[in-house]
Every structure is written in C-alpha cells, then in structure tokens.
C-alpha cells in the first residue's frame, strides 16, 4: 500500500502560506525562494552552484519523470536549499537514468515540498518579488519555524562565491591543448569546463580569491570569470584582481556573476532584481547585429545601465540587452580584450544559441598570441 508523504508547507516572509506534502528532511529549511521556467534539466538546476542558498520553485508541472544520472550534474552535489514542485514523479523512464529523483533528493538531504499550487506561488513571487521562506513539516508554522525564518539572512550583501569556490587549484583537459585558460571559480558549472576543453583549451581552475600575481605566474592565454551565487557587491576582493589582470592585455571572458564583477571593476554598480531571470527562454538582443538569442539564465542581480552604457563605467560598452525588461545582458571594454555576458552560453539546461561566444574568446586569445609573436620577430 502506497503511503503518502507527511503534510508540509512553505511560509513566505510576507505571511503567505502554501500547503503540500514533504519529501526528505523535516527540519525547517530557510532560504530565498525563487522560481525557474526550465521545462527540463532539473538535475542541472539543482546542482548549479548559482542556486546556492535558494529554495527553487519549478514552474513545470511534473518533475522527475526521466530520473537522475551521473553525467548531468553541474557540480559534485545538489546546491539548492530545497525545491517546491506540483508533482514529484515516483516513476521514471530514461535509458541514461541511474535512479529516481525523490531518492536522490533524500540521499542528499534536500527537502522537496510537493503537491503545491506552483502557478499561484510563481505569480505571487512575480508580483511581490522573491523573498525569504521556510519549508517545514505540518500544516501551520510553529514558533520554531517562525524563529528560523526570522533568522534567515537576506541575499543582498551575502558573499556565497567564497563559500562554493574550490579550495585548491586543479587542472581540466589535455595539457597539450593549444590554449591555457585560468578560470576563477565563483561557482563554476561543469559544462563551462567541458566547452572550454572542446574549444582547444586546457584549464586551470583557481579559487575565487586567487591574486592577480598568482594568475599571471601561470602564464594564461586567457582568463575566465565564472558564474556564481550571492550578491556581487559582497565579492569585494574581485574587482582589483580583475583590473590588474586585464591591464596586462590578457583576454578575459565573464559569465553571469563574472559579468557583474566586470561591471563593478570599472565603476559600475549592480541592483537586486524583483524576481530575477531564471530559465531557458530569455530573449536577448545583440545590439551590433540586431540578432535575438534565446538564452538560459540564472541570476537575481543586474548591472545598472542601458543601451547607452553602464552607469558610472564609461570604459564599458553595452553589447546585449534583455528584450523582456531592458536589463544589461552583455559588456565589452572599449580598449581592453575584456567581454562578458549575463546569460549562460554553455547552455545546460537551455538553448545553444550563444555557444559561439566561446569562439569569440578563442579569437581574442589567438590575436594576443599573434601580436606577441610579431613583437618577438621585430
């Protein structure tokens, strides 16, 4: 006889209560509550370090129907604090699957609140903005639950990049590959490393707080600034390092948090968005060509600016804009080989429209090498 999971609930900080059934840990779990519009790729979402410290609401109605496997995770373990779904599938069917999603979540102590009206919840977050919440056992909050929610820190001002970053440098790819990239790990996704490797690069992944002198000692052909969680303003050690490396004319490519840090490095500022961009269907316009890309995104902060430029950063040109809300989606330094995008061109989960950005990074590294060769010849 099938036993139903116990009753559970999600309480938002504005007092709104959503009832469901709780799979996994029953202790109160507190975090910022956000939603993603991804239809597939739930395993990539749950293991993306950019979701660290967040409870993720899945807008797709059924989650778990193709199970889990060993190839799709973007990091070594789930990064989400919890998930909220309409239906968590107990059965799965896929030739790549090695197990079921509910069992995988329980194994990794990730609470899943199921049988929730996720449409109502998503509309609430979209109209009121993302906010802190608590998942707990029962059908009404207790004094303990309310205390846990009250103690939950705001995402604004939170440095989570340092928390998720690797503690020691490590190498990825064939050491004989033509180009050497040093990648700052602010919460790097595995598929970024796969694509760099596929673009003739071997990569040295370094901790987020690695100094510019340490990076330059590795003699990189290019430097990559990764995605990551938390408030970019709280990663106070990054801007000086970024400016110092870029001053050596080393090609630099930033994604997501890396994009925001480049904005901050040259005088810009970031703002917390009402509900952010999370999903695989964000339309982005490339200003130079007028082309529109459908992109995968996961961020709650944005670089302040418009098509005319970045507020307070005259050295940066805006290259891409979001067509839904006009937020800045791409940056380029006017005189240095530095560029960045807010979206995720590595595209797992999501569309592949923006993968050629890795070719652009490769072109910049080739140009620097050719220039160095000409200097030696002369």
Helices and strands as residue ranges (DSSP letters): E 6-12, E 17-23, E 29-36, H 42-47, G 49-51, E 54-58, E 62-63, E 82-84, E 87-88, H 101-107, E 111-114, H 118-128, E 131-137, H 143-151, H 161-164, E 170-172, E 179-185, H 190-198, E 201-207, H 212-217, E 222-225, G 232-234, H 238-246, E 251-255, H 257-265, E 270-286, E 292-303, E 305-306, E 309-310, E 316-322, E 328-333, E 338-341, H 357-377
